[in-house]
């Protein structure tokens, strides 16, 4: 075998290795997008970091938009170069189709709603900081006669920090005691990102019902996290 042939074999081997690496990268990137939607992983990460979901959505649009444009450019260039590089055509075709399909599935609600995944990430965030079960145990001990339900939109009667147990005070959130449909106390925690939205959790008795989500403008979107505990979100 000549040195030229050895060099050619090494080049082909390197190309095969790079092609395999690209396929793994494409699968790792597009697989979750097809299963969880184009905003899914970004929304979960936003909840995990407790930052407004809208910023994650904007980042997702930039990432997927950039990838789609790049894949289209590479596909066109590959087709123009002819036969020697046609092995790249299927790869970039898959990228384009997968990105577009992930958005199609998202808009047909075939993949999870981004707010639901944000809620799960946010639940994990709270579990790192505090004990949600301990908060619920404290709420159950509250006497409904000591509280008067106030309109939650304005938080007129916030729960003073000195009246909050450590498992609540450590969160540094707006806290308010409300009454559920049966007249029992429930705790509403709120994080405010101004125009980026409001979100938090409501903790009540285990048999407290989670209100259905309202996807209308300024409606409250809800997601049950566990019995008697649900996540809520409102537009700012």
C-alpha positions as CSV (number, residue, x, y, z in Angstrom):
1,X,0.0,0.0,0.0
2,X,1.4,3.3,-1.0
3,X,1.6,6.4,1.2
4,X,-1.0,8.0,-1.0
5,X,-3.4,5.2,-0.5
6,X,-2.7,5.3,3.3
7,X,-3.5,9.0,3.3
8,X,-6.7,8.4,1.4
9,X,-7.8,5.7,3.8
10,X,-7.0,7.9,6.8
11,X,-9.0,10.7,5.2
12,X,-12.0,8.5,4.6
13,X,-11.8,7.1,8.1
14,X,-11.8,10.6,9.5
15,X,-14.8,11.6,7.4
16,X,-16.7,8.5,8.6
17,X,-15.9,9.4,12.2
18,X,-17.0,13.0,11.7
19,X,-20.2,11.9,10.0
20,X,-21.0,9.6,12.9
21,X,-20.3,12.4,15.3
22,X,-22.7,14.7,13.4
23,X,-25.4,12.1,13.4
24,X,-25.1,11.7,17.2
25,X,-25.2,15.5,17.6
26,X,-28.3,15.8,15.4
27,X,-30.0,13.0,17.3
28,X,-29.2,14.6,20.7
29,X,-30.4,18.0,19.6
30,X,-33.5,17.1,17.5
31,X,-34.7,14.1,19.4
32,X,-35.9,16.1,22.5
33,X,-37.3,18.8,20.2
34,X,-39.5,16.2,18.5
35,X,-40.6,14.6,21.8
36,X,-40.9,17.7,24.0
37,X,-41.4,20.4,21.4
38,X,-39.0,23.1,20.3
39,X,-39.4,25.0,23.5
40,X,-39.5,22.0,25.8
41,X,-36.0,21.7,27.1
42,X,-35.5,25.5,27.1
43,X,-38.7,25.9,29.2
44,X,-37.6,23.2,31.7
45,X,-34.2,24.9,32.1
46,X,-35.9,28.3,32.7
47,X,-38.0,26.8,35.4
48,X,-35.0,25.1,36.9
49,X,-33.2,28.5,37.0
50,X,-36.4,30.4,38.0
51,X,-36.2,32.9,35.2
52,X,-39.1,34.1,33.0
53,X,-40.2,31.5,30.5
54,X,-40.5,34.1,27.8
55,X,-36.7,34.6,27.7
56,X,-36.3,30.8,27.2
57,X,-38.8,31.0,24.4
58,X,-36.9,33.8,22.7
59,X,-33.6,31.9,23.0
60,X,-35.3,28.8,21.6
61,X,-36.5,30.8,18.5
62,X,-33.0,32.1,17.9
63,X,-31.4,28.7,18.3
64,X,-33.8,26.9,16.0
65,X,-34.0,29.7,13.5
66,X,-30.2,29.8,13.2
67,X,-30.0,26.1,12.9
68,X,-32.7,26.0,10.2
69,X,-31.0,28.7,8.1
70,X,-27.6,27.0,8.5
71,X,-29.1,23.6,7.5
72,X,-30.8,25.2,4.4
73,X,-27.6,26.9,3.3
74,X,-25.5,23.7,3.7
75,X,-28.2,21.7,1.9
76,X,-28.2,24.1,-1.1
77,X,-24.4,24.3,-1.3
78,X,-24.1,20.5,-1.1
79,X,-26.6,20.0,-3.9
80,X,-24.8,22.5,-6.1
81,X,-21.4,20.8,-5.5
82,X,-22.6,17.6,-7.2
83,X,-22.1,13.9,-6.6
84,X,-18.9,13.9,-4.4
85,X,-20.7,15.5,-1.5
86,X,-24.2,14.1,-1.9
87,X,-23.6,12.0,1.2
88,X,-24.3,15.2,3.2
89,X,-27.7,15.7,1.6
90,X,-29.7,13.3,3.8
91,X,-28.1,14.8,7.0
92,X,-29.1,18.4,6.2
93,X,-32.5,17.3,4.9
94,X,-33.2,15.5,8.2
95,X,-32.2,18.6,10.1
96,X,-34.6,20.9,8.1
97,X,-37.5,18.5,8.3
98,X,-37.0,17.8,12.0
99,X,-36.9,21.4,12.9
100,X,-40.1,22.2,10.9
101,X,-41.8,19.1,12.2
102,X,-41.1,20.0,15.8
103,X,-42.8,23.3,15.4
104,X,-45.7,21.7,13.5
105,X,-46.2,19.2,16.4
106,X,-46.0,22.0,18.9
107,X,-48.7,24.1,17.2
108,X,-51.0,21.1,16.9
109,X,-50.4,20.4,20.6
110,X,-49.0,17.0,20.0
111,X,-46.1,17.8,22.2
112,X,-46.2,19.0,25.9
113,X,-47.1,22.7,26.5
114,X,-44.0,24.7,27.4
115,X,-45.6,26.0,30.6
116,X,-46.1,22.5,31.8
117,X,-42.3,21.8,31.4
118,X,-41.5,25.1,33.0
119,X,-43.6,24.1,35.9
120,X,-41.8,20.8,36.3
121,X,-38.4,22.6,36.2
122,X,-39.7,25.1,38.7
123,X,-40.9,22.4,41.0
124,X,-37.4,20.9,40.9
125,X,-36.0,24.4,41.7
126,X,-38.1,24.6,44.8
127,X,-37.3,21.1,46.0
128,X,-33.6,22.2,46.0
129,X,-34.4,25.2,48.1
130,X,-37.0,24.0,50.5
131,X,-39.5,21.1,51.3
132,X,-42.8,21.5,49.6
133,X,-44.3,18.7,51.7
134,X,-43.3,20.6,54.9
135,X,-45.0,23.8,53.5
136,X,-48.2,21.8,52.9
137,X,-48.0,20.3,56.4
138,X,-47.8,23.9,57.8
139,X,-50.7,25.1,55.7
140,X,-53.0,22.3,57.0
141,X,-52.5,23.6,60.5
142,X,-53.8,27.1,59.8
143,X,-57.1,28.1,61.2
144,X,-59.5,29.5,58.5
145,X,-61.0,31.8,61.1
146,X,-57.8,33.7,61.3
147,X,-57.8,34.8,57.6
148,X,-60.0,36.6,55.2
149,X,-59.8,35.8,51.5
150,X,-58.5,38.8,49.5
151,X,-58.4,39.3,45.8
152,X,-55.2,37.6,44.8
153,X,-54.5,39.9,41.9
154,X,-53.3,42.7,44.2
155,X,-51.8,40.8,47.1
156,X,-53.3,43.4,49.4
157,X,-52.9,41.3,52.5
158,X,-49.5,39.7,52.0
159,X,-48.2,37.3,54.7
160,X,-45.6,39.1,56.7
161,X,-42.1,37.6,56.7
162,X,-42.2,37.2,60.5
163,X,-45.4,35.1,60.2
164,X,-43.9,32.8,57.6
165,X,-42.3,29.5,58.6
166,X,-38.6,29.0,57.6
167,X,-39.6,26.7,54.8
168,X,-41.5,29.6,53.2
169,X,-39.4,32.5,54.3
170,X,-36.3,31.0,52.6
171,X,-37.9,31.4,49.2
172,X,-38.1,35.2,49.4
173,X,-41.4,35.2,47.5
174,X,-44.5,37.2,47.8
175,X,-46.8,35.1,50.1
176,X,-50.5,35.3,50.7
177,X,-53.1,33.3,52.5
178,X,-56.3,32.7,50.6
179,X,-59.3,30.4,51.2
180,X,-60.1,27.6,48.8
181,X,-63.6,26.7,47.6
182,X,-64.4,24.9,50.8
183,X,-63.2,27.8,53.1
184,X,-59.8,26.2,54.1
185,X,-56.6,28.2,54.0
186,X,-54.2,27.8,51.1
187,X,-50.9,29.5,50.5
188,X,-50.1,31.4,47.3
189,X,-46.5,32.1,46.5
190,X,-45.6,34.6,43.7
191,X,-42.5,35.5,41.7
192,X,-42.9,38.7,39.7
193,X,-40.9,39.4,36.5
194,X,-43.0,42.4,35.6
195,X,-43.9,42.4,31.9
196,X,-42.3,39.0,31.5
197,X,-45.1,37.5,33.7
198,X,-46.0,36.3,37.2
199,X,-45.7,32.7,38.4
200,X,-45.6,30.6,41.5
201,X,-47.3,27.8,43.4
202,X,-50.5,27.4,45.5
203,X,-50.3,24.9,48.4
204,X,-53.4,23.7,50.1
205,X,-55.0,20.6,51.5
206,X,-54.3,17.3,49.6
207,X,-57.9,17.1,48.3
208,X,-57.8,20.7,47.0
209,X,-58.8,20.8,43.4
210,X,-56.5,22.4,40.8
211,X,-58.5,24.9,38.7
212,X,-58.4,24.2,34.9
213,X,-55.9,26.2,32.9
214,X,-57.2,29.4,31.2
215,X,-55.2,30.0,28.0
216,X,-57.0,33.3,27.2
217,X,-55.1,36.6,27.4
218,X,-54.2,37.3,31.1
219,X,-55.9,34.0,32.1
220,X,-54.2,31.8,34.8
221,X,-52.5,28.8,33.4
222,X,-52.2,26.0,35.9
223,X,-50.5,22.7,36.2
224,X,-50.9,20.3,39.1
225,X,-47.6,19.3,40.6
226,X,-48.8,16.9,43.3
227,X,-52.0,16.5,45.4
228,X,-53.0,19.8,46.8
229,X,-50.1,21.7,45.1
230,X,-50.3,23.4,41.7
231,X,-48.2,25.8,39.6
232,X,-49.7,28.9,38.1
233,X,-48.6,31.5,35.6
234,X,-50.1,34.8,34.3
235,X,-49.0,37.1,31.6
236,X,-47.5,40.4,32.9
